[in-house]
Amino acid sequence: MTTHPLTNNNIKQRLIKKVQEAVLDKWVNDPHRMDKRLVALIFLAHSSDVLENAFAPLLDDQYDLAMKRVRQLLELEPEAESMKANTNEMLWAVVAAFTK
């Protein structure tokens, strides 16, 4: 059910493509080296139950890989991540709030 209709579908498609690229083509296996806005967007999309929709158009192998990498992000301990060097404490505080 759409609760907030889009006025510009192009923006939505660009965001979906960025999320797909972040977990497939541009995956760095370290959230501290990822674009912080994309990390936040992935957690927000997951918490909003729309992340799987972004991966629905992918091929089965791509979908499985994308979901595996997202699970790796979701399994991180926000408190431990916030203590690492050169991190964004605010990002991990928000992640902790969304995932508890």
Buried (B, 14 or more C-beta within 10 A) or exposed (E): EEEEEEEEEEEEEEBBEBBBEBBBEEBEEEBBEBEEEBBBBBBBBBBEEEBEEBBEEBEEEBBEBBBEBBEEBBEBEBEEBBEEEEBBEEBBEBBBEBBE
